[in-house]
Amino acid sequence: MSNHLSHILAQWYPNRDNADWVLATIYQTEGPCYRKPGAMMLFSSQGHQLGMLSGGCLESDIGVNARKVMQSGKPMLVCYDGSDEDDLSFHLGIGCGGTIYIMLQQISVHNNYLSLTQAYEALQHRISGYFYQSIVSKENDAQAYFEASAVSDIAEKASLIPSPLSHNNVDTDWLATPIVPEPHLLVVGGGIDARPLVNMAEQLGWKVSLWDPRPANARKEYFSNVDHIIKGEANVLATFVAEKGVNAAILMSHNISIDAQALKALAKTTIQYLALLGPDNRKKQVITQAEINEQSLSFNFAGPAGLEIGGTLPESIALSILAECHASLFSKSAQSISDVLEKKVLEHNPLEKSHDE
């Protein structure tokens, strides 16, 4: 199961009245932590644990506290300090060493399910917004509400803010968490090498749609996990992208004409990333047949597609392309966090550093 909020809520929603539920939310962190503010997890009296708030180290103890909230009906704040030798998280051997602050809130019809039903319905329609939660104190009960709103940056982080204008309690901090639908990927080409790419994207929790006009390709028995198999000619793609909120596309039909038709159809859409499989000379042929000007495209156009990770198998090529796509959508550089790859390059090419200098 994906840990994306839309997948978590999709499991909770049909069972929301069949058990007692508690929402656990990270509202603040200090130092290095596996999950960041805004991360959510759901616990039920029937043993459900949906989502993750750590690398698996804290969930059992969070569940114990969640059961206390179910019994008392009162929200609770808990803190796990990985740097304190007297703290439970230290004894559990948590390696990050940071401090995590978590709020536990009961979910029920009496508090309008903390507006999680509204968040779920918005995500089902690929509508973004902000989920606001008051940080409980001795003087107040935790509150929450969802407000549909455009979230322009898919990577925007949750933050603590003063009380929203619609609430009078100015002494209470609120956590404002951007809620955005999971990325929606369009794959053009339903051949054998598309299967690992589709499977990886699905495991990431993304929506995946597939288009290939050739009858022998994009067959449901080989792509049972895709959300949509699109029928028709390439001119249907622009409408599909607009209606379904597609974020990115990968052209991998291994047919210049089909890739060109798809590129022409997608050229003026609102996608943010498009990858084209194949070498640079093939890219020029596709662009020529598509009759487009590459400089006029509003999205990131990756051709050849992917990151240089040494991939030669369909699986590693899929990993390379999806990693680049993910970095592009989240506006990241796709660089090694530790710089270990840069150091390795300099070891093999000692003249490169002197040239850069």
Salt bridges, closest charged atoms under 4 A:
ASP193 OD2 - HIS254 NE2 2.69
ASP212 OD2 - ARG214 NH2 2.75
GLU221 OE2 - ARG219 NE 2.78
ASP227 OD1 - LYS207 NZ 3.69
ASP259 OD2 - ARG282 NH2 2.87
ASP280 OD2 - LYS284 NZ 3.64
GLU291 OE1 - LYS264 NZ 3.11
GLU294 OE2 - LYS283 NZ 2.97
GLU347 OE1 - LYS344 NZ 3.61
